[in-house]
Amino acid sequence: MRFFSVLSGLLLAGSAVAQSSGSCSPQSSDAEVVEYAWAIQSLLSGFYSSQPLNETFFSGATNSSRAEYAQNLRGIQRQNRLGVRAIQQVATKVPGFSSPSCSFSFPSSSSGEEYVKNALRLEADASSALLGATGYTQSPEVSFILARLAAQHTAHATWLKTQQSGVVFPSNSSSLLPAYNPQFVLGTGDQSGRLGQFLGDCVTAPSSPCGQPFFIGPLVGSVGNQSSAALGPGPAPSGSASLSASPSASLTPTSAAVSPTAAAKRRFSS
C-alpha cells in the first residue's frame, strides 16, 4: 500500500547508516546484534502463525467492518516472514553467527479484539527494539537491515493503531519514535518495550558499542555521554508530562532510556 511505502521511505531516509573506519563488512562483533534481531523478528513471525487469521475470528474487533483485519494481518504475516528471510541473508555474512534456539511464548488472545491489541503491542515493541539495536553495530549492512525492519514494524503498528484510536500522533509529543536498549528489551514485565517474557533466554544483549554504554534520549543517542543523550526539545508544551517524572527516564544502560516510556503516553500502545 502507498501509505506503508511512503512511511517506510521517510523512516529509512532519516536513519543513520553506521560508519566504520576499517572494513565495511560485518564483523564477528555483529553476531550478537544479528542474533538478537533474528530472535525478535522470528517472535513476530511466530505470533502471526499462532492463530488462524480469518474473518470470523476478527468479526467482533473494533472497526472490523472497515479494517479488513484478516486480509491485512495476513499481509503483515507475510512481511514478517520476509523479515526473517532478510535477517538470515545478512547472517550468512556475519562471522560467528549462530541461529538462536528459541522457544517462544505469545500473549494470549481469546478474541479478535485482544489479538489486534497484542499485535499492536508486539509490532510497536519490535520497532523500538530494532531502532535501539542500530547503535550496537558499525556495519552498514547490519545497520541497514535493522533500520529497514524497524520502519516496517512502525508501519504495521501505525496501521493497527489507526484502527483502534482516533489520535495516533499527539500534538504534545516531546520525543521522536521510542527506542530501547537491548538490556531493557530482554527484561520481563508489562512495561512497553519489554519482550523478555516472550523471547525466553534464547539470546543475550549485544555488547555495548566501542566498549562504552549507549544512552538513548528523547531525540538522539550517545556513546558514553549520558548528558548529551538526555538533551530534549526544550521546555515541554503546556499540559505535557515532565521528562523527569519517572526513574526510567534516568538513562541508565539497562533502563528504557527513552522519554515516552518514562513520562508520556506511548504513542503506539493502547
Secondary structure as UniProt FT lines:
FT   HELIX           2..14
FT   HELIX           28..30
FT   HELIX           31..49
FT   TURN            55..60
FT   TURN            62..63
FT   HELIX           64..67
FT   HELIX           69..91
FT   TURN            92..93
FT   TURN            95..96
FT   HELIX           112..133
FT   HELIX           134..136
FT   HELIX           140..164
FT   TURN            171..172
FT   HELIX           182..185
FT   TURN            192..193
FT   HELIX           196..199
FT   TURN            200..201
FT   HELIX           209..211
FT   STRAND          214..216
FT   STRAND          221..223
FT   HELIX           226..230
FT   TURN            238..239
FT   TURN            243..244
FT   HELIX           247..249
FT   TURN            253..254
FT   HELIX           259..262
FT   TURN            267..268
//
